[in-house]
């Protein structure tokens, strides 16, 4: 599933194309793409057509595009294989195309935003905007202190200027769950999935099964620092792409997969100590770590 870097790459690509663009037409080709939308596909099309878009915004793994003068936004979640692609007007349909939004931009002219999704776990929806609880901007890409109701329960991500470091450390100190499980909890901090959780824990030398509340203040701060560092590095390299599903708005893959130290490197030597990276089952997926550098927590009495 795309994580923060992959979704941010998409947001950054969409922003110049949708900001200030006028929607000339909308075609819903597959209603499965609207599973999070409260109305029908016809209502979705009617609510967007003839409207002006404001910006492209992201919090965690969620994207939204505010619609001018409506108090609503188009909310997107890429799911397992969703893509938001920019295409020329009249371009041939994409494989697995689900929704096409035709735009007229004051600078870039005519273009189309295409939502394609092979596995149909992603979705688009029109949702009401609500004020943020802290008065800060809702997400990256727009200064407005608002967030879609579908995203309001999602915590701020570690790269958000309004992220509360102290509040995060306090939250960890109250969690008995394994630290990796907490990193994946989007209500604690958002944007992190299996790949970057494994990478940050490896960098911080913390075993994924360590209870969150067992981390010292120093270890908690070090982990948050490494989370930010790995996300920034992945962003600089366009995200992590293992196949053709994780691409930017132009269909290009990121190359951070070549920089991974733990995830997907089962049996390969650890970049620090040379011992083999191991893979174990975790929450219907896997954890990858170095058992020498990331020592297992001592069992409690």
C-alpha positions in Angstrom: 0.0 0.0 0.0 1.4 3.5 -0.8 2.7 5.2 2.3 3.4 8.9 3.0 6.2 9.4 0.5 4.4 7.8 -2.4 1.2 9.8 -1.7 3.1 13.0 -1.2 4.8 12.5 -4.6 1.3 12.2 -6.1 0.0 15.3 -4.2 3.0 17.4 -5.3 2.4 16.4 -8.9 -1.3 17.1 -8.8 -1.0 20.5 -7.1 0.0 22.7 -10.1 -2.5 21.0 -12.3 -5.6 21.2 -10.1 -5.0 24.5 -8.2 -7.4 27.0 -9.8 -8.6 24.5 -12.4 -12.2 24.5 -13.6 -14.0 21.1 -13.9 -15.5 20.7 -17.3 -16.7 17.1 -17.0 -16.6 14.0 -14.8 -17.0 10.4 -15.9 -17.5 7.6 -13.4 -16.7 4.4 -15.2 -16.8 2.0 -12.2 -18.9 2.8 -9.1 -16.6 0.6 -7.0 -14.3 3.6 -7.1 -16.9 5.5 -5.0 -17.2 3.2 -2.0 -16.5 6.0 0.4 -18.9 8.4 -1.4 -22.3 8.8 0.3 -24.3 9.5 -2.9 -24.6 8.0 -6.4 -22.1 8.2 -9.2 -24.5 10.7 -10.9 -24.4 12.9 -7.8 -20.7 12.7 -7.7 -20.4 13.9 -11.3 -22.9 16.7 -10.8 -21.3 17.9 -7.6 -17.9 18.4 -9.3 -18.9 19.5 -12.8 -18.7 23.3 -13.2 -16.8 23.8 -10.0 -13.3 25.3 -9.4 -10.7 23.4 -7.5 -8.5 25.1 -4.9 -5.4 22.9 -4.2 -4.1 19.4 -3.5 -3.7 18.5 0.2 -2.4 15.5 2.1 -2.5 14.1 5.6 -0.9 10.8 6.1 -2.0 8.5 3.3 -5.1 10.6 2.4 -5.4 13.2 -0.3 -8.1 15.8 -0.8 -8.8 18.6 -3.3 -11.0 21.4 -1.8 -13.8 22.6 -4.1 -14.3 26.4 -4.1 -17.4 27.9 -2.4 -18.9 24.5 -1.4 -17.2 23.6 2.0 -16.5 20.2 0.5 -13.5 18.4 -1.1 -12.8 15.4 -3.3 -11.2 12.9 -1.0 -8.9 10.2 -2.4 -7.4 7.1 -0.9 -5.1 5.0 -3.1 -5.7 1.7 -1.3 -3.5 -1.1 -2.5 -3.1 -0.1 -6.2 -4.8 3.3 -6.8 -3.2 5.8 -9.1 -4.0 9.4 -9.9 -2.6 10.3 -13.3 -2.4 13.5 -15.3 -3.3 13.0 -19.0 -3.8 15.1 -22.1 -7.4 15.8 -23.1 -8.8 13.0 -25.2 -6.0 10.6 -24.2 -6.9 6.9 -24.5 -8.4 5.2 -21.4 -5.9 3.8 -18.9 -6.0 0.2 -18.1 -8.1 -0.2 -14.9 -9.4 3.4 -15.3 -12.3 4.1 -12.9 -12.9 7.8 -12.9 -11.9 10.6 -15.3 -12.1 14.3 -14.3 -11.7 16.8 -17.2 -10.2 20.2 -16.3 -9.5 23.6 -17.8 -6.6 25.3 -16.1 -5.9 29.0 -16.6 -2.2 28.4 -17.3 -1.9 24.8 -18.4 -5.0 24.6 -20.6 -7.1 21.3 -20.9 -6.0 18.2 -19.1 -7.5 15.2 -17.3 -7.1 13.6 -13.9 -7.5 9.9 -14.1 -8.2 7.6 -11.2 -7.0 4.1 -12.1 -7.1 1.2 -9.7 -6.3 -2.4 -10.5 -7.5 -4.0 -7.3 -10.4 -1.5 -6.6 -9.5 -1.0 -2.9 -8.9 2.7 -3.4 -11.7 5.3 -3.6 -12.8 8.8 -4.3 -15.6 10.7 -2.5 -17.0 14.1 -2.0 -17.0 14.9 1.6 -17.7 17.9 3.9 -14.8 19.9 5.3 -14.7 20.6 9.0 -12.4 22.8 11.2 -9.2 21.2 12.5 -9.2 20.6 16.3 -6.0 22.5 16.8 -6.6 25.4 14.4 -3.6 24.5 12.3 -3.7 23.7 8.5 -5.5 20.5 7.8 -2.6 19.0 5.9 0.3 19.7 3.5 -0.5 21.8 0.5 -3.1 24.3 1.8 -3.0 26.7 4.7 -6.8 26.3 5.4 -7.5 25.0 8.9 -10.0 22.4 7.6 -10.0 18.6 7.0 -12.6 16.3 5.4 -14.8 14.5 8.0 -13.5 11.2 6.6 -9.9 12.2 7.5 -10.5 14.0 10.8 -9.7 10.9 12.9 -6.3 10.5 11.2 -3.5 11.8 13.3 -1.0 14.3 11.8 2.0 12.8 10.2 5.6 13.2 11.4 6.5 15.7 8.6 3.5 18.0 9.4 4.8 21.3 11.0 1.8 21.0 13.5 2.8 17.5 14.6 3.1 17.5 18.4 6.3 15.8 19.4 5.7 15.9 23.1 2.2 14.6 22.8 3.4 11.8 20.6 6.0 10.7 23.2 3.4 10.8 25.9 1.1 8.6 23.7 3.9 6.0 23.3 4.5 5.9 27.1 0.8 4.8 27.5 0.9 2.1 24.9 1.5 -1.5 25.9 1.4 -2.7 22.3 4.5 -3.6 20.3 6.1 -0.4 18.9 5.6 -1.5 15.3 1.9 -2.0 15.8 1.8 1.6 17.3 3.7 3.0 14.3 1.1 1.5 12.0 -1.8 3.0 14.0 -2.9 5.9 11.9 -4.7 7.5 14.9 -1.4 7.8 16.7 0.7 9.1 13.8 -0.2 8.8 10.2 1.5 8.0 6.9 3.6 5.0 8.0 3.1 1.5 6.7 5.1 -1.7 6.8 8.0 -0.5 4.7 8.9 2.7 6.6 8.1 1.2 10.0 10.7 -1.6 9.3 13.2 0.9 8.0 12.8 3.4 10.9 13.0 0.6 13.5 16.2 -0.7 11.9 17.7 2.7 11.8 16.8 3.3 15.5 18.1 -0.2 16.5 14.7 -1.0 18.1 13.1 -4.5 17.9 9.6 -4.3 16.4 8.1 -6.3 19.3 9.4 -3.9 21.9 6.4 -2.5 23.9 6.0 1.1 23.1 5.8 2.1 26.8 9.1 0.3 27.4 11.0 2.8 25.3 13.1 5.4 27.1 12.5 9.0 26.4 15.8 9.0 24.5 14.8 5.9 22.4 11.4 7.5 21.7 13.0 10.7 20.4 15.6 8.7 18.4 12.8 6.7 16.7 10.8 9.8 15.8 14.0 11.3 14.3 14.7 8.2 12.3 11.0 8.0 11.1 11.4 11.5 9.8 14.7 10.8 8.2 13.6 7.8 6.3 10.4 9.5 5.1 12.5 12.5 3.9 15.0 10.2 2.1 12.2 8.3 0.4 10.5 11.5 -0.7 13.8 12.7 -2.2 13.9 9.5 -4.3 10.3 9.5 -5.4 9.0 6.9 -3.0 9.3 3.1 -3.0 8.1 1.2 -6.1 8.3 -2.6 -6.3 6.1 -2.8 -9.4 4.2 -0.6 -11.8 1.4 0.2 -9.4 3.2 2.8 -7.3 3.9 5.7 -9.6 3.7 9.5 -9.8 1.1 11.4 -11.8 3.2 10.9 -14.9 3.4 7.1 -14.4 7.0 7.1 -13.3 8.2 4.8 -10.5 10.2 5.9 -7.4 13.6 4.3 -6.7 13.9 4.3 -2.9 13.6 0.4 -3.0 17.3 0.4 -3.8 18.1 2.2 -0.5 16.2 -0.1 1.8 18.1 -1.6 4.8 15.5 -4.0 6.2 12.3 -4.3 4.3 12.3 -7.0 1.7 15.9 -8.0 2.4 15.3 -11.4 4.0 18.6 -13.3 4.3 20.7 -10.5 3.0 23.5 -9.1 5.2 22.6 -6.2 7.6 24.3 -3.0 6.4 25.6 -2.4 9.9 26.8 -5.8 11.3 26.7 -8.2 8.3 24.3 -10.7 10.0 21.3 -11.8 7.9 18.1 -9.8 8.0 15.2 -12.0 9.1 11.5 -12.0 8.3 8.7 -12.9 10.7 4.9 -12.9 10.5 3.3 -9.7 11.8 -0.4 -8.7 11.6 -1.1 -10.7 8.4 2.1 -9.3 6.9 5.8 -9.4 7.8 8.4 -7.6 9.8 12.0 -7.4 8.6 14.8 -6.7 11.1 18.3 -7.6 12.2 18.2 -9.8 15.3 21.7 -8.7 16.3 21.3 -4.9 16.0 17.7 -4.9 17.1 17.7 -7.0 20.3 14.5 -8.6 21.3 12.9 -7.1 24.5 13.4 -9.1 27.7 10.4 -11.1 28.7 8.5 -9.5 31.6 7.9 -11.5 34.8 
